[in-house]
C-alpha cells in the first residue's frame, strides 16, 4: 500500500521547512488571473512559463498551481483564451526544475481515471515526487459541451468524483490486478505500474466551496483552498475560520492543511502599488470578460438590480478573479502574508499581472521580510 508516514510528510511539507507555503497561481492561462487589457498582461506562452518555473524554483517558491481551462471568456482580450493543458505543463516544468512542487488541475468527468492515474505517475516520476493533483468535480457548462459531456447535478458530480478518485488511488496502490465495480465506473482486470515515486502518492487538493464540495475535500484531500476574507478582517476571525475547517477534518479522523489564493501588486511605495493596481485592474479591466464570468454565475442586468449589478461587476474585477488583492510596499505585503500564517493558513497561491516582471521584486523584497517574521526559512542559495 502507500507511503511510510515520514515520506508523505516530506511531500506535504513540499520538501522544505517553510511555515507559510507560497505558490504561483494561474500562469498556464493567458492574462493569468488579471482580466486586464494592459499590454504587459501575461502571455502564458510555454517559453514564458518555463522561464517563470525556473525563476520560482531558484528563488525558493514552494509550488506552482495551474487552472484547468478549455476556452476563454471573451472580452477584448479573450481572457483565458489561450491555455496550456495542466498535466503536460506540469511534467515539462518538473523536468526543468529541482525543488518546486508543480500541480496538475484536472476535471474528473473529462479524464478517464486510469489514463489520468498513469499521467500523474509519469509526471511524478519526472519530478521525483514533486507532482501534486488539484481535483475539480465540475465547472463551466460551456467547456463540458465542447467534449460532449453533460454536467451532472451538484450532488451527483461529487459522487462521481469520489468514485473517480477512489479508482485513481487504487491504481496508485494496488499491488496486483484488480476490478472496480462502482455506480459510475466498471473497470475490469486493471493493472497499473509503476506506482507513484518513492512509495508515496501525490498531494491532493480541492477547492469545493459548497457544503458538499467542502465535505468531499475534507474526506479525501491533503489541502483545502478557501477564500481568506476572514483573515483579512482580523487575526481572530482568520484563526476561527481555519480552526473550523481543521476541526471538521479531525471529526472525520483526518488532518488537512488550509490554503488560499490572492493577487499581489508590490512596489517600492504604497502609492506606486495602489496606482498600478487601479491602472491595471480597474481602469483597464476587460469588462467584457468580467461580465461573461458574472453571467456564468447567473449575475446579469436581467437577474439583479442595476445597483447590485454595478457593485458586483466592480467587486469581481477588483477582488474575485485573482483572490483578495495584496497591494502595497514590501513591508505591507509581507505583514499581511505573515498574518495569514499566524491565522493558521498553510499557504497561499498568488498571481501577478505579469509574473516574470513582478516575481523577482517580490522574491527579493518580500521573502526576506517573511523570513524575519519567522514564517519562512531564508531563501535557498
Residue frames relative to the residue before (quaternion, step in Angstrom):
aa qw qx qy qz dx dy dz
X 1.0000 0.0000 0.0000 0.0000 0.00 0.00 0.00
X 0.7383 -0.4562 0.2892 0.4040 3.55 -1.27 -0.29
X 0.9646 -0.0502 0.0982 0.2394 3.30 -1.62 0.52
X 0.3557 -0.6410 0.6382 0.2350 3.48 -0.92 0.87
X 0.5744 -0.6451 0.3757 0.3358 3.57 -0.86 0.96
X 0.6324 0.5505 -0.3547 0.4138 3.59 0.92 -0.79
X 0.6720 0.4861 -0.3044 0.4685 3.59 0.96 -0.80
X 0.6309 0.5046 -0.3416 0.4803 3.59 1.03 -0.68
X 0.6047 0.5432 -0.3600 0.4579 3.59 1.06 -0.63
X 0.6100 0.5426 -0.3548 0.4555 3.58 1.05 -0.68
X 0.6455 0.5064 -0.3214 0.4728 3.56 0.96 -0.83
X 0.6806 0.4988 -0.2982 0.4461 3.57 0.82 -0.99
X 0.6839 0.4566 -0.2730 0.4992 3.58 1.12 -0.66
X 0.3627 -0.7486 0.4716 0.2928 3.58 1.34 -0.08
X 0.6140 -0.6303 0.3135 0.3570 3.51 1.10 0.93
X 0.6934 0.3965 -0.3105 0.5154 3.58 1.00 0.74
X 0.5276 -0.6572 0.4589 0.2813 3.55 -1.33 0.22
X 0.3581 0.7563 -0.4879 0.2483 3.61 1.19 0.29
X 0.4094 -0.7058 0.5246 0.2429 3.55 -0.92 0.93
X 0.7569 0.2235 -0.1207 0.6021 3.56 1.06 -0.82
X 0.2473 -0.7688 0.5731 0.1390 3.57 -0.61 1.13
X 0.1519 -0.7764 0.6080 0.0666 3.55 -1.01 0.89
X 0.0373 -0.8084 0.5874 -0.0116 3.53 -0.89 0.97
X 0.3939 -0.6635 0.5805 0.2599 3.51 -1.38 0.28
X 0.1591 -0.8353 0.5261 0.0123 3.56 -0.63 1.19
X 0.8810 0.1964 -0.1250 0.4118 3.53 -1.10 0.86
X 0.4133 0.7561 -0.4451 0.2438 3.60 1.21 0.18
X 0.5915 0.5759 -0.3764 0.4205 3.62 1.22 -0.14
X 0.6889 0.4590 -0.2617 0.4962 3.61 1.30 -0.11
X 0.5324 -0.6246 0.4596 0.3394 3.57 -0.98 0.81
X 0.8062 0.1677 -0.2314 0.5181 3.52 -0.95 1.11
X 0.4075 -0.7372 0.4714 0.2613 3.61 1.23 0.12
X 0.7195 -0.3735 0.3060 0.4992 3.56 -0.68 -1.13
X 0.5964 0.5435 -0.3648 0.4646 3.59 1.19 0.51
X 0.2096 -0.7774 0.5836 0.1056 3.58 -0.43 1.21
X 0.2974 0.7609 -0.4950 0.2958 3.52 0.40 1.32
X 0.3820 -0.7190 0.5351 0.2253 3.54 -1.23 0.51
X 0.3955 0.7261 -0.4981 0.2612 3.64 1.17 0.00
X 0.5727 -0.6501 0.3696 0.3358 3.63 -0.91 0.84
X 0.6725 0.5006 -0.3061 0.4511 3.60 1.10 -0.53
X 0.3491 0.7492 -0.5062 0.2463 3.62 1.21 0.11
X 0.6591 -0.5798 0.3388 0.3386 3.54 -1.20 0.71
X 0.4003 -0.7429 0.4935 0.2105 3.58 -0.96 0.92
X 0.1928 -0.7947 0.5290 0.2270 3.58 1.04 -0.94
X 0.3205 0.7260 -0.5407 0.2792 3.60 1.10 0.54
X 0.6016 -0.5599 0.4072 0.3984 3.57 -1.14 0.49
X 0.6081 0.5600 -0.3586 0.4336 3.59 0.98 -0.75
X 0.6958 0.4544 -0.2779 0.4818 3.60 0.89 -0.90
X 0.6370 0.5228 -0.3358 0.4563 3.60 1.01 -0.77
X 0.6484 0.5146 -0.3220 0.4594 3.59 0.97 -0.82
X 0.6506 0.4967 -0.3169 0.4791 3.59 0.94 -0.83
X 0.6495 0.5148 -0.3135 0.4635 3.57 0.99 -0.82
X 0.6520 0.5253 -0.3237 0.4407 3.58 0.90 -0.87
X 0.6717 0.4826 -0.2964 0.4776 3.57 0.92 -0.85
X 0.6358 0.5278 -0.3239 0.4607 3.56 1.02 -0.80
X 0.6743 0.4899 -0.2925 0.4688 3.58 0.89 -0.94
X 0.6318 0.5412 -0.3238 0.4507 3.58 1.01 -0.82
X 0.6924 0.4763 -0.2760 0.4664 3.57 0.85 -0.96
X 0.6920 0.4876 -0.2805 0.4525 3.61 1.05 -0.72
X 0.5384 -0.6445 0.4010 0.3660 3.60 1.22 -0.26
X 0.3264 0.7079 -0.5420 0.3140 3.60 1.19 0.45
X 0.4723 -0.7505 0.4017 0.2289 3.57 -0.84 0.99
X 0.8307 -0.0467 0.0698 0.5503 3.61 0.91 -0.78
X 0.2369 -0.7144 0.6345 0.1758 3.51 -1.40 0.30
X 0.1035 -0.8070 0.5814 -0.0079 3.55 -0.83 1.10
X 0.1865 -0.8064 0.5518 0.1023 3.62 -0.54 1.12
X 0.4288 -0.6470 0.5629 0.2842 3.53 -1.40 0.14
X 0.3369 -0.7108 0.5743 0.2268 3.58 -0.97 0.83
X 0.1946 0.7838 -0.5575 0.1923 3.56 -0.21 1.27
X 0.1954 -0.8181 0.5372 0.0629 3.57 -0.95 0.93
X 0.7922 0.0501 -0.0610 0.6051 3.62 1.17 -0.31
X 0.5489 -0.6595 0.4190 0.2969 3.54 -1.17 0.60
X 0.5375 -0.6395 0.4691 0.2866 3.51 -1.41 0.14
X 0.5567 -0.6149 0.4052 0.3844 3.59 1.20 0.15
X 0.4754 0.6449 -0.5137 0.3070 3.53 -1.21 -0.54
X 0.7438 -0.4075 0.2836 0.4476 3.56 -1.30 -0.02
X 0.7580 0.3651 -0.1951 0.5040 3.60 1.07 -0.70
X 0.2840 -0.7263 0.5341 0.3264 3.59 1.25 -0.32
X 0.1394 -0.8423 0.5194 0.0378 3.52 0.68 1.23
X 0.8265 0.0499 -0.1232 0.5471 3.58 -0.75 1.16
X 0.3334 0.7677 -0.4908 0.2419 3.59 1.11 0.52
X 0.7461 0.2379 -0.1612 0.6006 3.59 1.21 -0.49
X 0.0990 0.8028 -0.5761 0.1174 3.58 -0.60 1.15
X 0.3374 -0.7065 0.5824 0.2189 3.54 -1.26 0.51
X 0.5109 -0.6498 0.4699 0.3096 3.57 -0.90 0.97
X 0.5063 -0.7632 0.3250 0.2357 3.50 -0.69 1.16
X 0.6679 0.4934 -0.3375 0.4434 3.64 0.95 -0.67
X 0.6589 0.4677 -0.3159 0.4974 3.59 0.98 -0.75
X 0.5927 0.5576 -0.3432 0.4690 3.59 1.11 -0.70
X 0.6759 0.4904 -0.2899 0.4676 3.57 0.88 -0.97
X 0.6468 0.5305 -0.3270 0.4396 3.59 0.94 -0.85
X 0.6527 0.5098 -0.3123 0.4655 3.57 0.97 -0.84
X 0.6775 0.4827 -0.2970 0.4689 3.58 0.94 -0.86
X 0.6333 0.5289 -0.3376 0.4529 3.60 1.00 -0.74
X 0.6475 0.5203 -0.3197 0.4559 3.58 1.05 -0.72
X 0.7366 0.4293 -0.2158 0.4760 3.58 1.15 -0.63
X 0.7147 0.3966 -0.2320 0.5274 3.61 1.29 -0.01
X 0.3608 -0.7612 0.5060 0.1853 3.57 -1.27 0.23
X 0.8012 0.3039 -0.1432 0.4951 3.63 1.08 -0.59
X 0.6860 0.5533 -0.2913 0.3720 3.55 0.89 -0.96
X 0.3767 -0.6775 0.5827 0.2440 3.58 -1.19 0.67
X 0.0923 -0.7951 0.5988 0.0274 3.58 -0.91 0.93
X 0.2655 -0.7807 0.5537 0.1156 3.55 -0.83 1.07
X 0.2247 -0.6746 0.6711 0.2097 3.47 -1.42 0.34
X 0.2346 -0.7592 0.5920 0.1347 3.57 -1.06 0.77
X 0.0264 -0.8459 0.5265 -0.0808 3.56 -0.46 1.25
X 0.3013 -0.7100 0.6102 0.1809 3.54 -1.01 0.94
X 0.4391 -0.7450 0.4325 0.2552 3.59 -0.36 1.23
X 0.6953 0.4860 -0.3299 0.4142 3.70 0.76 -0.79
X 0.6910 0.4980 -0.2830 0.4409 3.61 1.18 -0.39
X 0.7333 0.3630 -0.2041 0.5375 3.61 1.25 -0.26
X 0.4113 -0.6658 0.5501 0.2914 3.58 -0.85 0.87
X 0.5235 -0.6916 0.3819 0.3191 3.63 -0.73 0.98
X 0.6657 0.4963 -0.3319 0.4476 3.64 0.99 -0.63
X 0.6200 0.4988 -0.3424 0.4996 3.58 1.09 -0.66
X 0.6476 0.5181 -0.3181 0.4594 3.57 0.95 -0.89
X 0.6520 0.5203 -0.3260 0.4448 3.60 0.87 -0.91
X 0.6568 0.4992 -0.3092 0.4731 3.60 1.00 -0.81
X 0.6311 0.5217 -0.3352 0.4661 3.59 0.99 -0.77
X 0.6636 0.5097 -0.3105 0.4510 3.58 0.91 -0.91
X 0.6535 0.5067 -0.3154 0.4655 3.58 0.94 -0.85
X 0.6331 0.5293 -0.3361 0.4540 3.58 0.97 -0.81
X 0.6621 0.4883 -0.3005 0.4825 3.58 0.89 -0.93
X 0.6549 0.5311 -0.3125 0.4373 3.56 0.96 -0.85
X 0.6564 0.4786 -0.3135 0.4917 3.61 1.03 -0.70
X 0.6058 0.5387 -0.3611 0.4610 3.60 1.01 -0.70
X 0.7669 0.3622 -0.1799 0.4984 3.58 0.96 -0.88
X 0.3949 -0.7443 0.4632 0.2747 3.60 1.27 0.17
X 0.7909 -0.3378 0.1587 0.4849 3.56 0.85 1.03
X 0.5872 0.5989 -0.3691 0.4004 3.60 1.19 0.36
X 0.4985 0.6372 -0.4473 0.3813 3.61 1.18 0.32
X 0.0782 -0.7805 0.6185 0.0455 3.56 -1.12 0.72
X 0.3221 -0.7456 0.5576 0.1715 3.57 -1.20 0.58
X 0.1096 -0.7412 0.6602 0.0514 3.54 -0.93 1.02
X 0.1384 -0.8428 0.5194 0.0280 3.57 -0.23 1.30
X 0.1132 -0.7797 0.6153 0.0251 3.56 -0.94 1.02
X 0.3682 -0.7600 0.4970 0.1994 3.59 -0.77 1.03
X 0.7754 -0.1813 0.1415 0.5881 3.59 1.11 -0.60
X 0.0493 -0.8109 0.5826 0.0257 3.57 -1.14 0.43
X 0.8667 -0.0949 0.0533 0.4868 3.58 -0.97 -0.87
X 0.5073 -0.6733 0.4553 0.2862 3.56 -0.80 1.06
X 0.6609 0.5339 -0.3137 0.4239 3.58 0.91 -0.90
X 0.6306 0.5163 -0.3368 0.4715 3.58 1.09 -0.63
X 0.6581 0.5069 -0.3226 0.4538 3.59 0.90 -0.82
X 0.6125 0.5591 -0.3495 0.4360 3.59 1.07 -0.70
X 0.5638 0.5992 -0.3823 0.4206 3.60 1.13 -0.57
X 0.7418 0.4018 -0.1982 0.4990 3.56 1.08 -0.79
X 0.4650 -0.6742 0.4485 0.3580 3.59 1.26 -0.10
X 0.5185 0.6222 -0.4087 0.4207 3.58 1.23 0.54
X 0.3261 -0.7549 0.5383 0.1845 3.56 -0.80 1.00
X 0.4422 -0.6705 0.5291 0.2737 3.54 -1.09 0.74
X 0.3474 -0.7318 0.5460 0.2138 3.60 -0.74 1.01
X 0.6033 -0.5144 0.4276 0.4343 3.57 -1.24 0.23
X 0.7261 -0.5071 0.2457 0.3940 3.52 -1.20 0.65
X 0.6917 0.4749 -0.2952 0.4570 3.60 0.80 -0.94
X 0.6835 0.5014 -0.2930 0.4422 3.57 0.93 -0.90
X 0.6212 0.5439 -0.3711 0.4249 3.59 0.99 -0.66
X 0.6690 0.4684 -0.3142 0.4841 3.61 1.06 -0.59
X 0.5836 0.5393 -0.3769 0.4759 3.59 1.15 -0.49
X 0.6434 0.4972 -0.3175 0.4878 3.59 1.01 -0.78
X 0.6512 0.5247 -0.3220 0.4437 3.59 0.89 -0.91
X 0.6194 0.5403 -0.3455 0.4529 3.59 1.06 -0.70
X 0.6623 0.4827 -0.3092 0.4823 3.59 0.90 -0.87
X 0.6336 0.5479 -0.3235 0.4401 3.56 0.95 -0.92
X 0.7029 0.4518 -0.2743 0.4760 3.58 0.83 -0.95
X 0.6033 0.5448 -0.3593 0.4584 3.59 1.04 -0.66
X 0.6571 0.5040 -0.3087 0.4678 3.57 0.99 -0.83
X 0.6385 0.5183 -0.3249 0.4670 3.58 0.97 -0.82
X 0.6773 0.4930 -0.3021 0.4548 3.59 0.84 -0.92
X 0.6424 0.4985 -0.3389 0.4733 3.59 1.02 -0.67
X 0.6229 0.5248 -0.3426 0.4683 3.59 1.03 -0.70
X 0.6541 0.5108 -0.3055 0.4668 3.57 1.10 -0.66
X 0.8211 0.3437 -0.1071 0.4429 3.57 1.00 -0.83
X 0.5983 0.6015 -0.3855 0.3628 3.61 1.00 -0.68
X 0.3813 -0.7587 0.4817 0.2165 3.62 -0.75 0.98
X 0.7848 0.2081 -0.1052 0.5742 3.59 1.22 -0.28
X 0.7332 -0.3767 0.3117 0.4725 3.54 -1.31 -0.22
X 0.0167 0.8040 -0.5939 0.0235 3.59 -1.05 0.76
X 0.3288 -0.6816 0.6121 0.2294 3.52 -1.39 0.33
X 0.1513 -0.7571 0.6275 0.1005 3.56 -1.23 0.53
X 0.0254 -0.8205 0.5686 -0.0530 3.57 -0.45 1.22
X 0.1308 0.8168 -0.5440 0.1405 3.56 0.08 1.31
X 0.6957 -0.4339 0.3510 0.4523 3.54 -1.29 -0.16
X 0.7858 0.3047 -0.1373 0.5203 3.56 0.98 -0.89
X 0.7825 0.2858 -0.1178 0.5406 3.57 1.08 -0.75
X 0.0335 -0.7625 0.6460 -0.0123 3.55 -0.93 1.02
X 0.0577 0.8180 -0.5610 0.1130 3.56 -0.20 1.31
X 0.1292 -0.8221 0.5541 0.0202 3.58 -0.72 1.09
X 0.8713 0.0802 -0.0614 0.4802 3.53 -1.09 0.82
X 0.2008 0.8219 -0.5089 0.1588 3.56 1.00 0.83
X 0.0172 0.7442 -0.6677 0.0067 3.53 -1.05 0.90
X 0.0180 0.8129 -0.5778 0.0709 3.57 -0.79 0.99
X 0.2380 0.7436 -0.5843 0.2213 3.57 -0.34 1.28
X 0.5336 -0.1768 -0.8271 -0.0056 1.54 -2.10 1.38
X 0.5442 -0.5641 0.4982 0.3707 3.51 -1.38 0.00
X 0.6977 -0.4383 0.3227 0.4658 3.63 -1.21 0.13
X 0.6922 -0.5236 0.3274 0.3736 3.51 -1.26 0.59
X 0.8814 0.1593 -0.0950 0.4345 3.53 -1.11 0.79
X 0.6048 -0.5964 0.3636 0.3825 3.60 1.17 0.32
X 0.6074 0.5102 -0.3699 0.4836 3.60 1.24 0.19
X 0.3684 -0.6944 0.5393 0.3021 3.61 -1.08 -0.61
X 0.6294 -0.5367 0.3912 0.4033 3.58 -1.20 0.35
X 0.5550 -0.5451 0.5072 0.3708 3.53 -1.29 0.47
X 0.1595 -0.7744 0.6064 0.0848 3.58 -1.04 0.80
X 0.0169 -0.7957 0.6054 -0.0111 3.56 -0.92 0.95
X 0.0505 -0.7717 0.6339 0.0109 3.51 -1.33 0.43
X 0.2221 -0.7916 0.5585 0.1104 3.56 -1.17 0.58
X 0.1685 0.8189 -0.5336 0.1272 3.60 1.00 0.70
X 0.2313 -0.8200 0.5137 0.1011 3.58 -0.67 1.07
X 0.6275 0.5142 -0.3452 0.4719 3.60 1.19 -0.38
X 0.6719 -0.4710 0.3495 0.4522 3.63 -1.17 0.18
X 0.6541 0.4995 -0.3179 0.4708 3.60 0.98 -0.78
X 0.6711 0.4964 -0.2978 0.4632 3.57 0.94 -0.86
X 0.6511 0.5088 -0.3132 0.4681 3.54 0.99 -0.80
X 0.6417 0.5153 -0.3257 0.4654 3.58 0.98 -0.80
X 0.6182 0.5392 -0.3383 0.4612 3.58 1.04 -0.76
X 0.6701 0.4989 -0.3005 0.4603 3.57 0.87 -0.94
X 0.6812 0.4967 -0.3012 0.4455 3.58 0.87 -0.89
X 0.6539 0.5107 -0.3149 0.4609 3.61 1.09 -0.64
X 0.8431 0.3102 -0.0680 0.4340 3.54 0.90 -0.99
X 0.7708 0.4395 -0.1793 0.4250 3.55 1.02 -0.76
X 0.4840 -0.6502 0.5118 0.2848 3.53 -1.33 0.34
X 0.7886 0.1705 -0.0607 0.5877 3.55 1.15 -0.66
X 0.1326 -0.7796 0.6107 0.0413 3.54 -1.02 0.91
X 0.2281 -0.7780 0.5741 0.1141 3.55 -0.77 1.06
X 0.0482 0.7931 -0.6022 0.0781 3.55 -0.91 0.99
X 0.5860 -0.5410 0.4537 0.3977 3.56 -1.27 0.34
X 0.3245 -0.7774 0.5143 0.1608 3.57 -1.05 0.78
X 0.2066 0.8165 -0.5218 0.1355 3.59 1.08 0.61
X 0.6407 0.5395 -0.3454 0.4231 3.60 0.95 -0.78
X 0.6872 0.4871 -0.2969 0.4499 3.57 0.90 -0.89
X 0.6296 0.5040 -0.3460 0.4794 3.58 1.21 -0.38
X 0.6050 0.5579 -0.3560 0.4428 3.59 1.19 -0.42
X 0.7435 -0.2426 0.1868 0.5945 3.56 0.88 -0.99
X 0.6230 -0.5342 0.4110 0.3969 3.54 -1.22 0.44
X 0.6483 0.5302 -0.3207 0.4425 3.57 0.97 -0.85
X 0.6546 0.5031 -0.3157 0.4676 3.59 0.96 -0.83
X 0.6466 0.5194 -0.3174 0.4597 3.57 1.03 -0.78
X 0.6325 0.5283 -0.3233 0.4651 3.56 0.97 -0.85
X 0.6566 0.5168 -0.3054 0.4565 3.57 0.96 -0.90
X 0.6573 0.5175 -0.3143 0.4487 3.59 0.90 -0.90
X 0.6915 0.4704 -0.2846 0.4686 3.58 0.84 -0.96
X 0.6634 0.5124 -0.3161 0.4445 3.58 0.91 -0.85
X 0.6000 0.5532 -0.3630 0.4498 3.60 1.06 -0.64
X 0.6652 0.4950 -0.3030 0.4697 3.57 0.94 -0.90
X 0.6823 0.4874 -0.2921 0.4599 3.58 0.86 -0.95
X 0.6350 0.5306 -0.3296 0.4545 3.59 1.04 -0.74
X 0.6237 0.5274 -0.3354 0.4694 3.57 1.02 -0.77
X 0.6584 0.5010 -0.3116 0.4674 3.59 0.98 -0.82
X 0.6563 0.5124 -0.3201 0.4520 3.58 0.92 -0.85
X 0.6085 0.5532 -0.3521 0.4470 3.58 1.09 -0.64
X 0.6809 0.4322 -0.2679 0.5271 3.57 1.27 -0.43
X 0.5450 -0.6362 0.3852 0.3871 3.58 1.30 0.11
X 0.6284 0.5289 -0.3257 0.4683 3.56 1.20 0.49
X 0.2763 -0.6960 0.6277 0.2128 3.50 -1.37 0.34
X 0.0182 -0.8017 0.5973 -0.0111 3.57 -0.98 0.79
X 0.3379 -0.7163 0.5727 0.2115 3.55 -1.15 0.67
X 0.2813 -0.7699 0.5565 0.1358 3.57 -1.06 0.78
X 0.0753 -0.7901 0.6080 -0.0183 3.54 -0.88 1.09
X 0.1395 -0.7669 0.6145 0.1216 3.54 -1.32 0.17
X 0.3623 -0.7089 0.5531 0.2457 3.56 -1.32 -0.04
X 0.0550 0.8011 -0.5951 0.0321 3.56 -1.22 0.38
X 0.3654 -0.6834 0.5817 0.2471 3.51 -1.36 0.20
X 0.1782 -0.7959 0.5733 0.0781 3.57 -0.88 0.95
X 0.0523 0.7215 -0.6902 0.0177 3.51 -1.10 0.91
X 0.0447 0.8177 -0.5624 0.1144 3.54 -0.23 1.36
X 0.0409 0.7864 -0.6111 0.0799 3.54 -0.83 1.08
X 0.7057 -0.4810 0.2875 0.4334 3.64 -1.14 0.34
X 0.7939 0.1531 -0.1044 0.5791 3.60 1.05 -0.62
X 0.6408 -0.5279 0.3942 0.3941 3.53 -1.27 0.45
X 0.6537 0.5257 -0.3215 0.4392 3.58 0.95 -0.86
X 0.6432 0.5187 -0.3335 0.4540 3.59 0.91 -0.85
X 0.6651 0.5021 -0.3091 0.4582 3.58 0.92 -0.87
X 0.6848 0.4822 -0.2943 0.4604 3.58 0.86 -0.93
X 0.6297 0.5322 -0.3348 0.4563 3.59 1.03 -0.76
X 0.6885 0.4632 -0.3004 0.4702 3.58 0.89 -0.87
X 0.6004 0.5542 -0.3568 0.4530 3.59 1.01 -0.73
X 0.6767 0.4813 -0.2955 0.4723 3.58 0.85 -0.93
X 0.6557 0.5268 -0.3088 0.4441 3.58 0.96 -0.89
X 0.7735 0.3918 -0.2000 0.4563 3.58 0.70 -1.11
X 0.7836 0.3911 -0.1826 0.4468 3.56 0.79 -1.03
X 0.7660 0.3231 -0.1787 0.5262 3.61 1.06 -0.69
X 0.7537 0.4129 -0.2505 0.4457 3.58 0.48 -1.16
X 0.7856 0.2417 -0.1310 0.5543 3.59 1.06 -0.68
X 0.2080 0.7842 -0.5489 0.2014 3.58 1.03 0.76
X 0.3899 -0.6543 0.5846 0.2794 3.56 -1.21 0.55
X 0.1934 -0.8492 0.4807 0.1020 3.53 0.24 1.31
X 0.5870 0.5706 -0.3776 0.4328 3.58 1.09 -0.55
X 0.6621 0.4856 -0.2994 0.4860 3.58 0.99 -0.83
X 0.6240 0.5346 -0.3383 0.4587 3.59 0.99 -0.81
X 0.6804 0.4922 -0.2962 0.4550 3.58 0.88 -0.92
X 0.6247 0.5285 -0.3383 0.4647 3.59 1.08 -0.67
X 0.6574 0.4974 -0.3151 0.4703 3.60 0.96 -0.80
X 0.6260 0.5142 -0.3363 0.4802 3.58 1.06 -0.68
X 0.6419 0.5368 -0.3271 0.4391 3.59 0.96 -0.86
X 0.6252 0.5370 -0.3386 0.4541 3.59 1.05 -0.68
X 0.6862 0.4125 -0.2623 0.5387 3.57 1.29 -0.37
X 0.4897 -0.6869 0.3980 0.3604 3.56 1.33 0.32
X 0.4732 0.6022 -0.4802 0.4277 3.55 1.02 0.88
X 0.2065 0.7676 -0.5667 0.2167 3.57 -0.26 1.31
X 0.6607 -0.4844 0.3662 0.4413 3.61 -1.22 0.15
X 0.6522 0.5176 -0.3176 0.4537 3.59 1.21 -0.40
X 0.7395 0.4288 -0.2294 0.4654 3.62 1.14 -0.55
X 0.7726 0.1939 -0.1372 0.5889 3.60 1.21 -0.30
X 0.6427 -0.5289 0.3836 0.4000 3.56 -1.26 0.30
X 0.6460 -0.5198 0.3717 0.4175 3.62 -1.16 0.42
X 0.6546 0.5130 -0.3211 0.4530 3.59 0.96 -0.80
X 0.6724 0.4856 -0.3000 0.4712 3.58 0.92 -0.89
X 0.6418 0.5262 -0.3302 0.4496 3.60 0.98 -0.81
X 0.6527 0.5094 -0.3163 0.4630 3.59 0.92 -0.88
X 0.6654 0.4996 -0.3065 0.4622 3.59 0.97 -0.83
X 0.6764 0.4807 -0.2996 0.4708 3.60 0.92 -0.85
X 0.6116 0.5494 -0.3429 0.4544 3.58 1.04 -0.76
X 0.6786 0.4779 -0.2822 0.4812 3.57 0.90 -0.94
X 0.6673 0.5065 -0.3054 0.4527 3.58 0.90 -0.93
X 0.6659 0.5144 -0.3186 0.4365 3.59 0.87 -0.90
X 0.6575 0.4921 -0.3177 0.4739 3.58 0.95 -0.79
X 0.7326 0.4622 -0.2413 0.4375 3.57 0.89 -0.94
X 0.8349 0.2241 -0.0649 0.4986 3.59 1.05 -0.70
X 0.7779 0.4722 -0.2466 0.3333 3.50 0.48 -1.24
X 0.6154 0.5796 -0.3808 0.3747 3.63 0.95 -0.71
X 0.8217 0.2141 -0.0970 0.5192 3.56 0.74 -0.99
X 0.5962 -0.5212 0.3772 0.4803 3.57 1.23 0.17
X 0.7235 -0.4328 0.2969 0.4484 3.55 -1.26 0.08
X 0.4267 -0.7373 0.4633 0.2444 3.60 -0.86 0.90
X 0.1840 -0.7197 0.6610 0.1063 3.52 -1.11 0.87
X 0.0751 0.8300 -0.5337 0.1436 3.54 0.01 1.35
X 0.5509 0.6346 -0.4265 0.3346 3.57 -0.66 1.01
X 0.7263 -0.3696 0.3431 0.4670 3.48 -1.37 -0.36
X 0.6810 -0.4663 0.3454 0.4467 3.63 -1.21 0.22
X 0.6347 0.5251 -0.3423 0.4520 3.60 0.98 -0.76
X 0.6747 0.5003 -0.2968 0.4543 3.58 0.88 -0.96
X 0.6792 0.4837 -0.2992 0.4639 3.59 0.83 -0.95
X 0.6598 0.5044 -0.3131 0.4606 3.59 0.93 -0.87
X 0.6338 0.5296 -0.3361 0.4525 3.60 0.95 -0.81
X 0.6875 0.4812 -0.2930 0.4582 3.59 0.88 -0.92
X 0.6579 0.4930 -0.3173 0.4728 3.60 0.98 -0.77
X 0.6276 0.5280 -0.3400 0.4602 3.59 1.00 -0.73
X 0.6321 0.5312 -0.3363 0.4530 3.59 1.04 -0.69
X 0.5738 0.5622 -0.3841 0.4551 3.58 1.14 -0.54
X 0.6598 0.4999 -0.3091 0.4683 3.56 0.91 -0.90
X 0.6682 0.5030 -0.3065 0.4544 3.59 0.94 -0.84
X 0.6443 0.5124 -0.3233 0.4667 3.59 1.19 -0.46
X 0.6267 -0.5648 0.3292 0.4242 3.57 1.27 -0.07
X 0.4760 0.6566 -0.4548 0.3681 3.58 1.24 -0.07
X 0.4060 -0.7307 0.5017 0.2229 3.56 -0.99 0.87
X 0.8200 -0.1303 0.1030 0.5477 3.55 1.07 -0.55
X 0.2201 -0.7456 0.6138 0.1373 3.51 -1.40 0.09
X 0.2431 -0.7267 0.6256 0.1465 3.54 -1.14 0.79
X 0.1071 -0.8361 0.5381 0.0031 3.57 -0.55 1.17
X 0.2185 -0.7446 0.6159 0.1364 3.51 -1.29 0.50
X 0.2077 -0.7422 0.6258 0.1203 3.52 -1.36 0.38
X 0.6040 -0.5218 0.4287 0.4231 3.59 -1.20 0.33
X 0.7629 -0.0268 0.0174 0.6458 3.58 1.01 -0.88
X 0.3751 -0.7808 0.4562 0.2040 3.56 -0.26 1.31
X 0.6924 0.4931 -0.2987 0.4338 3.59 0.81 -0.93
X 0.6829 0.4817 -0.2901 0.4663 3.57 1.02 -0.76
X 0.7855 0.3893 -0.1688 0.4506 3.59 0.98 -0.83
X 0.5889 0.6068 -0.3834 0.3715 3.61 1.06 -0.59
X 0.6313 0.5405 -0.3776 0.4083 3.69 0.83 -0.71
X 0.6675 0.4850 -0.3150 0.4691 3.60 0.90 -0.85
X 0.6187 0.5421 -0.3331 0.4607 3.58 1.02 -0.83
X 0.6963 0.4699 -0.2822 0.4634 3.59 0.83 -0.94
X 0.6687 0.5117 -0.3068 0.4437 3.58 0.93 -0.87
X 0.8004 0.3449 -0.1496 0.4669 3.56 0.87 -0.95
X 0.7451 0.4192 -0.2400 0.4598 3.60 0.85 -0.93
X 0.6483 0.5470 -0.3468 0.4003 3.61 0.87 -0.83
X 0.6556 0.4991 -0.3286 0.4617 3.60 0.95 -0.77
X 0.6370 0.5126 -0.3319 0.4705 3.60 1.06 -0.66
X 0.6377 0.5110 -0.3306 0.4721 3.59 1.03 -0.72
X 0.6058 0.5289 -0.3537 0.4776 3.60 1.10 -0.61
X 0.6621 0.4905 -0.3131 0.4722 3.60 0.98 -0.76
X 0.6195 0.5210 -0.3357 0.4817 3.58 1.18 -0.54
X 0.4765 -0.6986 0.4186 0.3311 3.58 1.23 -0.31
X 0.5897 0.5909 -0.3705 0.4071 3.61 1.22 0.26
X 0.7435 0.2436 -0.1837 0.5950 3.59 1.33 -0.02
X 0.4673 -0.6216 0.5418 0.3189 3.53 -1.21 0.53
X 0.6234 -0.5162 0.3965 0.4334 3.63 -1.14 0.36
X 0.6227 -0.5662 0.3921 0.3714 3.56 -1.14 0.65
X 0.5064 -0.6407 0.4732 0.3305 3.60 -1.03 0.71
X 0.2443 -0.7646 0.5770 0.1507 3.56 -1.18 0.55
